[in-house]
């Protein structure tokens, strides 16, 4: 199994990531397969896996009340979102 490693960290040197703030999160699918759906006529059409991913995103505050959700998007093989802690 090939693992992708970044040469350079995306983390800001010296920044305390335990403090409150807005955090940009990216989640990739296994082997970047198009599990979350497909783009049809320039619109994302979610698969059943994509529907689950979307539902789980919106349920985060129910499990972690101190977390707020901001912008969120699902693409065929990844998702992006902003969490406010």
N, C-alpha and C positions, 0 to 999 in steps of 0.2 A: 504494500500500500504506500503510495507516495504522499508525503506530507508537505504542504506548502509552508515555507518559513519566510518571513520578511527579513531582509538584510538590516533594515532600519526600523526601530520601534516607532509606532505611531503615538506613543505616550510622550507628553511634554515633560522634559527633564525638570525635576524639582517640584512638579505639581503634586499636591496632596489629593489623590483620587478618593480619599475617604470623606472629603468635605461635600457639603450640599452643592448642587449645581445641575446643569443640563448636560446629559451625556448622550452622544450619538452612538447607536448600537447597530451593527450589521450582523446578520445571521445568514450563513451560506448553507445550502443543502449538501448532502454527502456527494462527493465527486461532481459537484455542481450540476447535478441532474435537474431537469425541469419538473420537480415534484409539485410546486405550488400552483401550476397552471400554465397558460399560454396567452400570448398576445394575439388577439383577433381583431382586425379592423382598427388598429391603434388603441385597443382597449384590453386591459388585463381581465382574463376570464379565469377565475379561481377554480382549481381542482378541489376534490374533497380534502386533500392535505392542506391546500391553501386556505380553505374555509376554517379548518381547525387552527391553523396558525393565526389567522385573523381573530378568531374567537378568543384564543389564549392571550393575544396581545391586549384585547379590551378587558380581559378579566384580571390583569395584573393588579390594578388598584384594589380589587376585592381581596386579594391575598396579601398585598403590601400597601396598606392605607396611606403611608407616607410618600408613595410614589405617584406622580402625576404623569399622564401621557401627553405628548405633543404630536407633532407630525409623524406619519407612519405610511409606508408604502410596501406592497408586496410585488415582487417581480417573479418571473418563472423559476429562478434558481437561488433567489436571495430575498431578504427583506431588510429594510432600513427603518429605524425609528428613533425618536428622541424621548428619553426618560428624564423627568425632572425629579431629583432626589432632594 
